Amino acid sequence: MDWYKTIKRYYDMGLYTKEPESTMYIGNFVVYGKITAEQYETITNEAYTNPKATE
């Protein structure tokens, strides 16, 4: 399975969000190892930062 393509498609459809408080947070896929931080940045046009590391 190409996780990057699937996640990007769902993000583009509005199913995933870049809001860390959301259960549909796209950054969770970086944590789970399904996409890289660079791929997160490509999808969202924002650099990935781990929200749990700032708490």
C-alpha distance matrix in Angstrom:
0.0 3.8 5.8 8.9 8.9 8.3 10.9 13.1 13.4 14.3 16.6 18.2 18.9 20.6 18.6 18.2 21.2 22.4 25.1 24.8 26.9 24.4 22.1 19.6 20.0 17.1 18.5 17.4 13.9 15.8 17.7 14.8 13.4 10.1 11.8 15.1 18.5 18.6 15.5 17.2 20.3 18.8 17.5 20.7 23.3 24.5 24.4 22.6 25.2 24.7 26.9 27.6 29.1 31.7 33.0
3.8 0.0 3.8 5.5 5.6 6.4 8.7 10.2 11.0 12.6 14.4 15.7 17.0 18.8 17.4 16.6 19.3 20.1 23.2 23.2 25.7 23.4 21.6 18.7 18.5 15.3 16.6 16.3 12.6 14.1 16.7 14.4 12.5 9.0 9.5 12.6 15.8 15.5 12.2 14.2 17.0 15.3 14.2 17.6 19.9 21.3 21.4 20.0 22.8 22.8 25.2 26.4 27.6 30.0 31.6
5.8 3.8 0.0 3.8 5.6 5.1 5.9 8.3 9.8 10.5 11.9 14.0 15.3 16.4 14.7 13.4 16.0 16.8 19.7 19.5 21.9 19.7 17.9 15.1 14.9 11.6 13.0 12.5 8.9 10.8 13.3 11.2 9.8 6.1 6.8 10.3 13.3 13.6 10.3 11.5 14.8 13.7 12.1 15.1 17.8 18.8 18.8 17.0 19.6 19.4 21.6 22.8 24.2 26.5 28.0
8.9 5.5 3.8 0.0 3.8 5.5 5.3 6.0 8.5 10.0 10.4 12.0 14.1 15.3 14.4 12.8 14.8 15.2 18.5 18.8 21.6 19.6 18.5 15.4 14.5 10.9 12.1 12.8 9.4 10.4 13.7 12.6 10.9 7.5 6.0 8.8 11.2 10.8 7.2 8.8 11.6 10.0 8.8 12.1 14.5 15.8 16.0 14.9 18.0 18.5 20.7 22.5 23.6 25.6 27.5
8.9 5.6 5.6 3.8 0.0 3.8 5.6 5.2 6.1 8.6 9.8 10.4 12.3 14.3 13.7 13.1 15.6 16.6 20.0 20.9 23.4 21.0 20.0 16.5 16.2 12.8 14.9 15.6 12.4 14.0 17.2 15.9 14.5 10.9 9.8 12.5 14.6 13.8 10.0 11.5 13.8 11.4 9.7 13.2 15.6 17.6 18.5 17.8 21.0 21.7 23.6 25.6 26.9 28.6 30.5
8.3 6.4 5.1 5.5 3.8 0.0 3.8 5.5 5.2 6.2 8.6 9.9 10.7 12.5 11.2 11.0 14.1 15.7 18.8 19.5 21.6 18.8 17.3 14.0 14.4 11.5 14.1 14.2 11.3 13.7 16.5 14.8 14.2 10.5 10.4 13.8 15.8 15.8 12.1 12.5 15.4 13.7 11.1 14.0 17.0 18.7 19.7 18.4 21.3 21.5 23.0 24.7 26.5 28.2 29.6
10.9 8.7 5.9 5.3 5.6 3.8 0.0 3.8 5.5 5.2 6.0 8.5 9.8 10.6 9.2 7.9 10.7 12.0 15.1 15.8 18.0 15.5 14.4 10.9 10.8 7.8 10.5 10.9 8.4 10.9 13.7 12.7 12.5 9.1 8.6 11.7 13.1 13.6 10.0 9.5 12.5 11.5 8.6 10.9 14.3 15.5 16.4 15.0 17.8 18.0 19.3 21.2 23.1 24.6 26.0
13.1 10.2 8.3 6.0 5.2 5.5 3.8 0.0 3.8 5.5 5.0 6.0 8.5 9.8 9.9 8.8 10.8 11.9 15.4 16.8 19.3 16.9 16.6 12.9 12.4 9.2 11.8 13.3 11.1 12.7 16.0 15.6 14.9 11.8 10.1 12.4 13.2 12.7 9.1 8.8 10.9 9.1 6.0 8.8 11.7 13.7 15.3 14.8 18.0 18.9 20.3 22.7 24.3 25.4 27.2
13.4 11.0 9.8 8.5 6.1 5.2 5.5 3.8 0.0 3.8 5.4 5.1 6.2 8.8 8.9 9.4 12.1 14.1 17.3 19.0 21.0 18.1 17.6 13.8 14.2 11.6 14.8 15.8 13.7 16.0 18.9 18.1 17.8 14.3 13.3 16.0 17.0 16.5 12.8 12.6 14.5 12.4 9.3 11.7 14.6 16.9 18.8 18.4 21.5 22.2 23.2 25.6 27.5 28.5 30.0
14.3 12.6 10.5 10.0 8.6 6.2 5.2 5.5 3.8 0.0 3.8 5.4 5.0 6.4 5.3 6.3 9.5 12.2 14.9 16.5 18.0 14.9 14.1 10.4 11.5 9.6 13.2 13.8 12.4 15.2 17.6 16.8 17.3 14.0 13.6 16.5 17.3 17.5 14.0 12.9 15.3 14.1 10.5 11.9 15.4 17.0 18.9 17.9 20.6 20.9 21.4 23.5 25.8 26.8 27.9
16.6 14.4 11.9 10.4 9.8 8.6 6.0 5.0 5.4 3.8 0.0 3.8 5.3 5.1 5.5 4.7 6.7 8.9 11.9 14.0 15.9 13.2 13.3 9.5 9.6 7.6 11.1 12.7 11.8 13.9 16.6 16.6 17.0 14.3 13.0 15.2 15.2 15.4 12.3 10.5 12.4 11.5 7.7 8.4 12.0 13.5 15.7 15.0 17.7 18.4 18.8 21.4 23.5 24.1 25.4
18.2 15.7 14.0 12.0 10.4 9.9 8.5 6.0 5.1 5.4 3.8 0.0 3.8 5.4 7.5 8.0 9.5 11.5 14.5 17.1 18.9 16.3 16.8 13.0 13.2 11.2 14.5 16.4 15.3 17.1 20.1 20.1 20.2 17.2 15.6 17.6 17.5 17.0 13.8 12.6 13.6 12.0 8.4 9.3 12.1 14.5 17.2 17.3 20.3 21.5 21.9 24.7 26.6 27.0 28.5
18.9 17.0 15.3 14.1 12.3 10.7 9.8 8.5 6.2 5.0 5.3 3.8 0.0 3.8 5.7 7.9 10.1 13.0 15.4 18.0 19.2 16.1 16.2 12.5 13.8 12.6 16.3 17.4 16.6 19.1 21.6 21.3 21.8 18.7 17.8 20.2 20.4 20.3 17.0 15.6 17.1 15.6 12.0 12.6 15.7 17.7 20.4 20.1 22.7 23.5 23.5 26.1 28.4 28.8 29.9
20.6 18.8 16.4 15.3 14.3 12.5 10.6 9.8 8.8 6.4 5.1 5.4 3.8 0.0 3.8 5.6 7.0 10.2 12.1 14.9 15.7 12.7 13.4 9.9 11.1 10.8 14.4 15.7 15.6 18.1 20.2 20.3 21.4 18.7 17.8 20.0 19.6 20.0 17.1 14.9 16.3 15.8 12.0 11.5 14.8 16.2 18.9 18.4 20.6 21.2 20.7 23.4 25.9 25.9 26.8
18.6 17.4 14.7 14.4 13.7 11.2 9.2 9.9 8.9 5.3 5.5 7.5 5.7 3.8 0.0 3.8 6.8 10.4 11.9 14.0 14.5 11.0 10.7 7.2 9.4 9.3 13.1 13.5 13.5 16.5 18.2 17.9 19.3 16.7 16.5 19.1 19.2 20.2 17.1 14.9 17.1 16.8 13.1 13.0 16.6 17.5 19.6 18.4 20.3 20.3 19.8 22.0 24.8 25.2 25.8
18.2 16.6 13.4 12.8 13.1 11.0 7.9 8.8 9.4 6.3 4.7 8.0 7.9 5.6 3.8 0.0 3.8 7.0 8.9 10.6 11.8 8.8 8.8 5.0 5.9 5.7 9.4 10.1 10.5 13.1 14.8 15.0 16.4 14.3 13.8 16.0 15.8 17.1 14.4 11.7 14.0 14.4 10.8 10.3 14.1 14.4 16.2 14.7 16.5 16.5 16.2 18.4 21.1 21.6 22.4
21.2 19.3 16.0 14.8 15.6 14.1 10.7 10.8 12.1 9.5 6.7 9.5 10.1 7.0 6.8 3.8 0.0 3.8 5.4 8.0 9.5 7.2 8.7 5.9 5.0 5.8 8.6 10.3 11.5 13.3 14.9 16.0 17.5 15.9 14.9 16.3 15.2 16.6 14.6 11.3 12.9 14.0 10.7 8.9 12.4 12.1 14.1 12.9 14.3 14.6 13.8 16.5 19.0 19.0 19.9
22.4 20.1 16.8 15.2 16.6 15.7 12.0 11.9 14.1 12.2 8.9 11.5 13.0 10.2 10.4 7.0 3.8 0.0 3.8 6.2 8.9 8.1 10.2 8.2 5.4 5.7 6.9 9.7 11.2 11.9 13.5 15.5 16.7 15.7 14.1 14.7 12.8 14.3 13.1 9.4 10.4 12.4 9.8 7.2 10.2 8.9 10.7 9.5 10.8 11.6 11.0 14.1 16.1 15.9 17.3
25.1 23.2 19.7 18.5 20.0 18.8 15.1 15.4 17.3 14.9 11.9 14.5 15.4 12.1 11.9 8.9 5.4 3.8 0.0 3.8 5.5 5.7 8.8 8.2 5.8 8.1 8.6 10.6 13.1 13.9 14.6 16.7 18.5 18.1 16.9 17.4 15.4 17.4 16.5 12.8 13.8 16.0 13.6 10.8 13.4 11.6 12.9 11.5 11.5 11.6 9.8 12.7 15.2 14.4 15.1
24.8 23.2 19.5 18.8 20.9 19.5 15.8 16.8 19.0 16.5 14.0 17.1 18.0 14.9 14.0 10.6 8.0 6.2 3.8 0.0 3.8 5.5 7.8 8.4 5.5 8.1 7.3 8.5 11.7 12.1 11.9 14.4 16.6 16.8 16.1 16.4 14.5 17.2 16.7 12.9 14.4 17.2 15.2 12.8 15.2 12.8 13.1 10.7 9.8 8.9 6.6 9.0 11.9 11.6 11.9
26.9 25.7 21.9 21.6 23.4 21.6 18.0 19.3 21.0 18.0 15.9 18.9 19.2 15.7 14.5 11.8 9.5 8.9 5.5 3.8 0.0 3.8 6.7 8.6 7.2 10.7 10.5 10.8 14.2 15.2 14.5 16.5 19.2 19.4 19.2 19.9 18.2 20.9 20.2 16.5 18.1 20.7 18.4 16.0 18.6 16.3 16.8 14.5 13.4 11.9 9.0 10.5 13.8 13.2 12.4
24.4 23.4 19.7 19.6 21.0 18.8 15.5 16.9 18.1 14.9 13.2 16.3 16.1 12.7 11.0 8.8 7.2 8.1 5.7 5.5 3.8 0.0 3.8 5.2 5.2 9.0 10.1 9.9 12.9 14.8 14.5 15.8 18.5 18.0 18.0 19.4 18.2 20.8 19.4 15.9 17.9 19.9 17.0 15.1 18.2 16.7 17.6 15.4 15.1 13.8 11.7 13.1 16.5 16.4 15.9
22.1 21.6 17.9 18.5 20.0 17.3 14.4 16.6 17.6 14.1 13.3 16.8 16.2 13.4 10.7 8.8 8.7 10.2 8.8 7.8 6.7 3.8 0.0 3.8 5.5 8.9 10.2 8.7 11.4 13.9 13.3 13.7 16.8 16.2 17.0 18.9 18.4 21.2 19.4 16.3 19.0 20.7 17.7 16.6 20.0 18.7 19.3 16.6 16.5 14.7 13.1 13.8 17.4 18.0 17.3
19.6 18.7 15.1 15.4 16.5 14.0 10.9 12.9 13.8 10.4 9.5 13.0 12.5 9.9 7.2 5.0 5.9 8.2 8.2 8.4 8.6 5.2 3.8 0.0 3.8 6.2 8.8 8.1 9.9 12.7 13.1 13.3 15.7 14.4 14.8 17.0 16.7 19.0 16.8 13.8 16.5 17.7 14.5 13.7 17.3 16.6 17.7 15.3 16.1 15.0 14.0 15.5 18.7 19.4 19.4
20.0 18.5 14.9 14.5 16.2 14.4 10.8 12.4 14.2 11.5 9.6 13.2 13.8 11.1 9.4 5.9 5.0 5.4 5.8 5.5 7.2 5.2 5.5 3.8 0.0 3.8 5.4 5.8 8.2 10.1 10.7 11.9 14.0 13.2 12.9 14.4 13.5 15.9 14.3 10.9 13.4 15.2 12.5 11.2 14.6 13.4 14.1 11.6 12.3 11.4 10.7 12.6 15.5 16.1 16.7
17.1 15.3 11.6 10.9 12.8 11.5 7.8 9.2 11.6 9.6 7.6 11.2 12.6 10.8 9.3 5.7 5.8 5.7 8.1 8.1 10.7 9.0 8.9 6.2 3.8 0.0 3.8 5.3 5.9 7.7 9.5 10.5 11.7 10.4 9.5 11.2 10.7 12.7 10.7 7.6 10.5 11.9 9.2 8.8 12.3 11.6 12.2 9.9 11.6 11.4 11.9 14.0 16.2 17.3 18.5
18.5 16.6 13.0 12.1 14.9 14.1 10.5 11.8 14.8 13.2 11.1 14.5 16.3 14.4 13.1 9.4 8.6 6.9 8.6 7.3 10.5 10.1 10.2 8.8 5.4 3.8 0.0 3.8 5.2 5.2 6.7 8.8 10.0 9.9 8.8 9.4 8.3 11.2 10.2 7.0 9.8 12.2 10.5 9.8 12.6 10.9 10.3 7.2 8.3 7.7 8.9 10.9 12.7 14.1 15.6
17.4 16.3 12.5 12.8 15.6 14.2 10.9 13.3 15.8 13.8 12.7 16.4 17.4 15.7 13.5 10.1 10.3 9.7 10.6 8.5 10.8 9.9 8.7 8.1 5.8 5.3 3.8 0.0 3.8 5.4 5.0 6.2 8.6 8.8 9.2 10.7 10.6 13.8 12.5 10.0 13.2 15.3 13.4 13.2 16.2 14.7 13.9 10.5 11.0 9.1 10.0 10.8 13.1 15.1 15.9
13.9 12.6 8.9 9.4 12.4 11.3 8.4 11.1 13.7 12.4 11.8 15.3 16.6 15.6 13.5 10.5 11.5 11.2 13.1 11.7 14.2 12.9 11.4 9.9 8.2 5.9 5.2 3.8 0.0 3.8 5.4 4.9 6.1 5.2 5.8 8.2 9.3 12.0 10.1 8.5 12.3 13.6 11.9 12.8 15.7 14.9 14.2 11.1 12.5 11.3 13.0 13.9 15.8 18.0 19.2
15.8 14.1 10.8 10.4 14.0 13.7 10.9 12.7 16.0 15.2 13.9 17.1 19.1 18.1 16.5 13.1 13.3 11.9 13.9 12.1 15.2 14.8 13.9 12.7 10.1 7.7 5.2 5.4 3.8 0.0 3.8 5.4 5.1 6.0 5.1 5.5 6.1 9.4 8.7 7.3 10.6 12.5 11.9 12.5 14.8 13.4 11.8 8.5 9.9 8.9 11.6 12.6 13.5 16.0 17.8
17.7 16.7 13.3 13.7 17.2 16.5 13.7 16.0 18.9 17.6 16.6 20.1 21.6 20.2 18.2 14.8 14.9 13.5 14.6 11.9 14.5 14.5 13.3 13.1 10.7 9.5 6.7 5.0 5.4 3.8 0.0 3.8 5.5 7.8 8.4 8.7 9.1 12.7 12.4 10.8 13.9 16.2 15.5 15.7 17.9 16.1 14.2 10.5 10.5 8.2 10.5 10.4 11.6 14.6 15.7
14.8 14.4 11.2 12.6 15.9 14.8 12.7 15.6 18.1 16.8 16.6 20.1 21.3 20.3 17.9 15.0 16.0 15.5 16.7 14.4 16.5 15.8 13.7 13.3 11.9 10.5 8.8 6.2 4.9 5.4 3.8 0.0 3.8 5.6 8.0 9.6 11.3 14.4 13.3 12.4 15.9 17.5 16.4 17.3 19.9 18.7 17.1 13.7 14.1 12.0 14.0 13.6 15.2 18.2 19.1
13.4 12.5 9.8 10.9 14.5 14.2 12.5 14.9 17.8 17.3 17.0 20.2 21.8 21.4 19.3 16.4 17.5 16.7 18.5 16.6 19.2 18.5 16.8 15.7 14.0 11.7 10.0 8.6 6.1 5.1 5.5 3.8 0.0 3.8 5.6 6.9 9.4 12.0 11.2 11.3 14.6 15.8 15.4 16.9 19.1 18.1 16.3 13.2 14.3 12.9 15.7 15.7 16.5 19.6 21.1
10.1 9.0 6.1 7.5 10.9 10.5 9.1 11.8 14.3 14.0 14.3 17.2 18.7 18.7 16.7 14.3 15.9 15.7 18.1 16.8 19.4 18.0 16.2 14.4 13.2 10.4 9.9 8.8 5.2 6.0 7.8 5.6 3.8 0.0 3.8 7.0 10.0 11.8 9.8 10.2 13.8 14.2 13.3 15.4 17.9 17.6 16.6 13.9 15.7 14.8 17.3 17.9 19.1 21.8 23.3
11.8 9.5 6.8 6.0 9.8 10.4 8.6 10.1 13.3 13.6 13.0 15.6 17.8 17.8 16.5 13.8 14.9 14.1 16.9 16.1 19.2 18.0 17.0 14.8 12.9 9.5 8.8 9.2 5.8 5.1 8.4 8.0 5.6 3.8 0.0 3.8 6.8 8.1 6.0 6.9 10.2 10.6 10.3 12.4 14.5 14.4 13.3 11.2 13.6 13.6 16.4 17.7 18.4 20.8 22.8
15.1 12.6 10.3 8.8 12.5 13.8 11.7 12.4 16.0 16.5 15.2 17.6 20.2 20.0 19.1 16.0 16.3 14.7 17.4 16.4 19.9 19.4 18.9 17.0 14.4 11.2 9.4 10.7 8.2 5.5 8.7 9.6 6.9 7.0 3.8 0.0 3.8 5.2 5.1 6.3 8.7 9.8 10.7 12.3 13.6 13.0 11.1 9.2 11.6 12.2 15.5 16.9 16.8 19.2 21.7
18.5 15.8 13.3 11.2 14.6 15.8 13.1 13.2 17.0 17.3 15.2 17.5 20.4 19.6 19.2 15.8 15.2 12.8 15.4 14.5 18.2 18.2 18.4 16.7 13.5 10.7 8.3 10.6 9.3 6.1 9.1 11.3 9.4 10.0 6.8 3.8 0.0 3.8 5.4 5.0 6.3 8.7 9.9 10.5 11.2 9.9 7.5 5.6 8.3 9.7 12.9 14.9 14.5 16.4 19.2
18.6 15.5 13.6 10.8 13.8 15.8 13.6 12.7 16.5 17.5 15.4 17.0 20.3 20.0 20.2 17.1 16.6 14.3 17.4 17.2 20.9 20.8 21.2 19.0 15.9 12.7 11.2 13.8 12.0 9.4 12.7 14.4 12.0 11.8 8.1 5.2 3.8 0.0 3.8 5.4 5.1 6.3 8.8 10.0 9.8 9.5 7.7 7.7 11.0 13.1 16.2 18.4 17.9 19.4 22.5
15.5 12.2 10.3 7.2 10.0 12.1 10.0 9.1 12.8 14.0 12.3 13.8 17.0 17.1 17.1 14.4 14.6 13.1 16.5 16.7 20.2 19.4 19.4 16.8 14.3 10.7 10.2 12.5 10.1 8.7 12.4 13.3 11.2 9.8 6.0 5.1 5.4 3.8 0.0 3.8 5.3 4.9 6.2 8.6 9.5 10.2 9.6 9.2 12.7 14.3 17.0 19.3 19.5 21.1 23.7
17.2 14.2 11.5 8.8 11.5 12.5 9.5 8.8 12.6 12.9 10.5 12.6 15.6 14.9 14.9 11.7 11.3 9.4 12.8 12.9 16.5 15.9 16.3 13.8 10.9 7.6 7.0 10.0 8.5 7.3 10.8 12.4 11.3 10.2 6.9 6.3 5.0 5.4 3.8 0.0 3.8 5.5 5.2 6.1 7.8 7.6 7.3 6.4 9.9 11.5 13.8 16.3 16.9 18.1 20.6
20.3 17.0 14.8 11.6 13.8 15.4 12.5 10.9 14.5 15.3 12.4 13.6 17.1 16.3 17.1 14.0 12.9 10.4 13.8 14.4 18.1 17.9 19.0 16.5 13.4 10.5 9.8 13.2 12.3 10.6 13.9 15.9 14.6 13.8 10.2 8.7 6.3 5.1 5.3 3.8 0.0 3.8 5.5 5.3 5.0 4.9 5.0 6.2 9.9 12.6 14.8 17.8 17.8 18.5 21.4
18.8 15.3 13.7 10.0 11.4 13.7 11.5 9.1 12.4 14.1 11.5 12.0 15.6 15.8 16.8 14.4 14.0 12.4 16.0 17.2 20.7 19.9 20.7 17.7 15.2 11.9 12.2 15.3 13.6 12.5 16.2 17.5 15.8 14.2 10.6 9.8 8.7 6.3 4.9 5.5 3.8 0.0 3.8 5.8 5.5 7.6 8.6 9.9 13.7 16.2 18.3 21.2 21.4 22.2 25.0
17.5 14.2 12.1 8.8 9.7 11.1 8.6 6.0 9.3 10.5 7.7 8.4 12.0 12.0 13.1 10.8 10.7 9.8 13.6 15.2 18.4 17.0 17.7 14.5 12.5 9.2 10.5 13.4 11.9 11.9 15.5 16.4 15.4 13.3 10.3 10.7 9.9 8.8 6.2 5.2 5.5 3.8 0.0 3.8 5.9 8.1 9.9 10.5 14.0 16.0 17.6 20.5 21.4 22.1 24.5
20.7 17.6 15.1 12.1 13.2 14.0 10.9 8.8 11.7 11.9 8.4 9.3 12.6 11.5 13.0 10.3 8.9 7.2 10.8 12.8 16.0 15.1 16.6 13.7 11.2 8.8 9.8 13.2 12.8 12.5 15.7 17.3 16.9 15.4 12.4 12.3 10.5 10.0 8.6 6.1 5.3 5.8 3.8 0.0 3.8 5.3 8.0 8.9 12.2 14.4 15.4 18.7 19.6 19.7 22.1
23.3 19.9 17.8 14.5 15.6 17.0 14.3 11.7 14.6 15.4 12.0 12.1 15.7 14.8 16.6 14.1 12.4 10.2 13.4 15.2 18.6 18.2 20.0 17.3 14.6 12.3 12.6 16.2 15.7 14.8 17.9 19.9 19.1 17.9 14.5 13.6 11.2 9.8 9.5 7.8 5.0 5.5 5.9 3.8 0.0 3.8 6.9 9.4 12.6 15.6 16.8 20.3 20.5 20.4 23.2
24.5 21.3 18.8 15.8 17.6 18.7 15.5 13.7 16.9 17.0 13.5 14.5 17.7 16.2 17.5 14.4 12.1 8.9 11.6 12.8 16.3 16.7 18.7 16.6 13.4 11.6 10.9 14.7 14.9 13.4 16.1 18.7 18.1 17.6 14.4 13.0 9.9 9.5 10.2 7.6 4.9 7.6 8.1 5.3 3.8 0.0 3.8 6.4 9.1 12.4 13.4 17.0 17.0 16.7 19.6
24.4 21.4 18.8 16.0 18.5 19.7 16.4 15.3 18.8 18.9 15.7 17.2 20.4 18.9 19.6 16.2 14.1 10.7 12.9 13.1 16.8 17.6 19.3 17.7 14.1 12.2 10.3 13.9 14.2 11.8 14.2 17.1 16.3 16.6 13.3 11.1 7.5 7.7 9.6 7.3 5.0 8.6 9.9 8.0 6.9 3.8 0.0 3.8 6.5 10.0 11.9 15.1 14.5 14.6 17.8
22.6 20.0 17.0 14.9 17.8 18.4 15.0 14.8 18.4 17.9 15.0 17.3 20.1 18.4 18.4 14.7 12.9 9.5 11.5 10.7 14.5 15.4 16.6 15.3 11.6 9.9 7.2 10.5 11.1 8.5 10.5 13.7 13.2 13.9 11.2 9.2 5.6 7.7 9.2 6.4 6.2 9.9 10.5 8.9 9.4 6.4 3.8 0.0 3.8 6.6 9.0 11.9 11.6 12.4 15.4
25.2 22.8 19.6 18.0 21.0 21.3 17.8 18.0 21.5 20.6 17.7 20.3 22.7 20.6 20.3 16.5 14.3 10.8 11.5 9.8 13.4 15.1 16.5 16.1 12.3 11.6 8.3 11.0 12.5 9.9 10.5 14.1 14.3 15.7 13.6 11.6 8.3 11.0 12.7 9.9 9.9 13.7 14.0 12.2 12.6 9.1 6.5 3.8 0.0 3.8 6.0 8.8 8.1 8.6 11.8
24.7 22.8 19.4 18.5 21.7 21.5 18.0 18.9 22.2 20.9 18.4 21.5 23.5 21.2 20.3 16.5 14.6 11.6 11.6 8.9 11.9 13.8 14.7 15.0 11.4 11.4 7.7 9.1 11.3 8.9 8.2 12.0 12.9 14.8 13.6 12.2 9.7 13.1 14.3 11.5 12.6 16.2 16.0 14.4 15.6 12.4 10.0 6.6 3.8 0.0 3.8 5.5 5.4 7.2 9.6
26.9 25.2 21.6 20.7 23.6 23.0 19.3 20.3 23.2 21.4 18.8 21.9 23.5 20.7 19.8 16.2 13.8 11.0 9.8 6.6 9.0 11.7 13.1 14.0 10.7 11.9 8.9 10.0 13.0 11.6 10.5 14.0 15.7 17.3 16.4 15.5 12.9 16.2 17.0 13.8 14.8 18.3 17.6 15.4 16.8 13.4 11.9 9.0 6.0 3.8 0.0 3.8 5.4 5.5 7.0
27.6 26.4 22.8 22.5 25.6 24.7 21.2 22.7 25.6 23.5 21.4 24.7 26.1 23.4 22.0 18.4 16.5 14.1 12.7 9.0 10.5 13.1 13.8 15.5 12.6 14.0 10.9 10.8 13.9 12.6 10.4 13.6 15.7 17.9 17.7 16.9 14.9 18.4 19.3 16.3 17.8 21.2 20.5 18.7 20.3 17.0 15.1 11.9 8.8 5.5 3.8 0.0 3.8 5.4 5.4
29.1 27.6 24.2 23.6 26.9 26.5 23.1 24.3 27.5 25.8 23.5 26.6 28.4 25.9 24.8 21.1 19.0 16.1 15.2 11.9 13.8 16.5 17.4 18.7 15.5 16.2 12.7 13.1 15.8 13.5 11.6 15.2 16.5 19.1 18.4 16.8 14.5 17.9 19.5 16.9 17.8 21.4 21.4 19.6 20.5 17.0 14.5 11.6 8.1 5.4 5.4 3.8 0.0 3.8 5.6
31.7 30.0 26.5 25.6 28.6 28.2 24.6 25.4 28.5 26.8 24.1 27.0 28.8 25.9 25.2 21.6 19.0 15.9 14.4 11.6 13.2 16.4 18.0 19.4 16.1 17.3 14.1 15.1 18.0 16.0 14.6 18.2 19.6 21.8 20.8 19.2 16.4 19.4 21.1 18.1 18.5 22.2 22.1 19.7 20.4 16.7 14.6 12.4 8.6 7.2 5.5 5.4 3.8 0.0 3.8
33.0 31.6 28.0 27.5 30.5 29.6 26.0 27.2 30.0 27.9 25.4 28.5 29.9 26.8 25.8 22.4 19.9 17.3 15.1 11.9 12.4 15.9 17.3 19.4 16.7 18.5 15.6 15.9 19.2 17.8 15.7 19.1 21.1 23.3 22.8 21.7 19.2 22.5 23.7 20.6 21.4 25.0 24.5 22.1 23.2 19.6 17.8 15.4 11.8 9.6 7.0 5.4 5.6 3.8 0.0
